[in-house]
Amino acid sequence: MEIDNERSEKSVSIRQLIEDLDLEVVNLPDDVEYYVHYQDIHRPGLQFAGYFEHFTYDRIQIVGRTEYTYFSHMDKNVRRSVLDKFFSYEVPALIVSRGLTVKDDVIEMAKKHNRVVLATKRNTTRLINKLSNYLDSKLSPTTTIHGVLVDVFGVGVLIRGESSVGKSETALELVQRGHRLIADDAVEITKVDENILMGQAPEVLRHFMEIRGIGIIDVRSMYGIGAVKDSKVIDLVIRLESWNDKTYYDRLGLDKEYEEILGIDVEKLIVPVKPGRNTAMILEVAAMNFRQKRMGYDAAKEFTKKLATLIDKNK
């Protein structure tokens, strides 16, 4: 079953993949450059049996021991016919795993159609896992936004707001309270699944934080390795804004708002900021309340039910 049928706007060249994954080259045409646009991979067992309907040829093709053994016992003429048809499709690359010897007829047909054939000593499962992780990191949709990402009680909280509203200062107080910093100022966000966003800091900014009036600080060296984390799933967006007496702020928590990031709606809270208000403590409460909701308990709904019951009794 296909996990994702969408073609990525990004691409990875086969030559780069060979270098990064240390794959052995069996056949690599000099005059053609192939690219991978899909994160999924395909095992062509059905195609080796002669079934080419619904063939996802535009994925990396992996041959393990099962396909290899089955195909080795086929009639030579049938093999040649199947290989001829297989390589007539524009497959990005065929990778043979487990150190299995690539047969001469495979190489012959690959050369005929100018296709890439690679090999590796890795077993099939490890190859698939490594290749999937590699393609996910290279081809998943990504964006970089201005904000601060922290891990608060296991909840990935993305703090957003205008400059000078106190995002970094709030995050620093959360770190002092025992929570962990993932990214300050710039957050790189990757869509790793249909509804999962993973956030991290750009390499040059990792573990660093800018505090106005002080400058750049190294959170890891000051607070220890337990105060930082390289990446975190984004669960909640909290937008800080300067307190405005004319603005209505939700007081019960029944109204849900969302912020769309890479096509995924993430629950959003708007927290007004003003002198004397402990913003870090409010974010802690917001994270704990979010966890309770995920576990099935919604305090706002429970309060509303009790209030409705009390009103009915008084009637």
Disulfide bonds with the S-S distance in Angstrom:
none
